[in-house]
Amino acid sequence: MWGRLVRLSVAGSMATHTPMIRKDVDTLVAKHFRSPEHSLSDMRVTVIEQVKVDNVDIRRQRERFWRYKLRTNYPEGLNVFD
C-alpha cells in the first residue's frame, strides 16, 4: 500500500487510514481492508525511500514515480490519481 506521504509521516498516514477502516468510511483503502478476504491486521508498511528534502514538489514527484513503478494506482492498486 502506498500512502500520501507528501503531507504526512508514515505514522501520520497510518493514523489517518486506521480510523477510516474502523469507522466504515467510503475510501478504497477502507473498503479493501473491510472486505471478507482482509482485515486491519493484514496492513503492513514498508518505507521504500526517504526523501530528505523539504520540498513538496520533489516529494510529489517521488510519490508519482513510485506509484507508477509499483503499479499502485487504481484499478491495479488502491491509489487514485492526483
N, C-alpha and C positions, 0 to 999 in steps of 0.2 A: 504494500500500500504506500502511496506517495501523498504526502500532505502539503498544505500550503505553508511551507517553511519560510517563505519570503517574509512573512509578518510575524510568525510565531516560532518559538523554540520547539524542539521535538517534544518536550514535556508539555508545553502550552498547546501544541497541536493535538496531542492525545487527550489532554484535559478538556478540549473542545469536543472531540469525537465521542468520548465515552458517555457523557450525559445525553447526547443526541441518540445514541444507540439505546440507552436505557429508557428514555422518555418517548420512544417511538416517533421521533422526528422524521419527516419525509425527505431524507437525503439518500443518495446511492450507497454511501458507506453504512448508514444506519440500516437500510433495507438488507444489505448484504449480510451484516452480522446478526440480523434477526431472522434470517432465513433458516429453514429446517436443517440445512447442511452445516451451519456455522453458529458460533456464539461469540460473545465478547472475549471469552478465554482463548479463542483462536487468534486474536490480534497480536501481531508481532511487529516490532520496529527495528529497522537496520539503518544506521546512518551510512550513506554511501559517499558523501562528500561534505567537507566542512569549508564553507565559504567564509574567509576571514576578512572580507571587505564589507564595510558598512555602506553599501551602495545598492539600493533597491533594484535598479535596472539590471545590474550584474546578477543579483540573486534571482530575479525573474528569468533572465536568460538561462541561467544554470538549471533552474527548475524546468523550463521548457525543454532544454536539452535532455535531461534525464527522463522526463515523461515520454519524449519521442523515442529515445534509446531503449527504454524498458517497456514501451508499448502499454503505458498505464492509462491512457486516455480512453474514455468511453467510446465505443462499446467494448473494446478489448479489456479495459480496466475500469476503475471506479472514478477516475478524474474527469471532470468536464472541462472543455476548452475555455480558455480565458478570452 
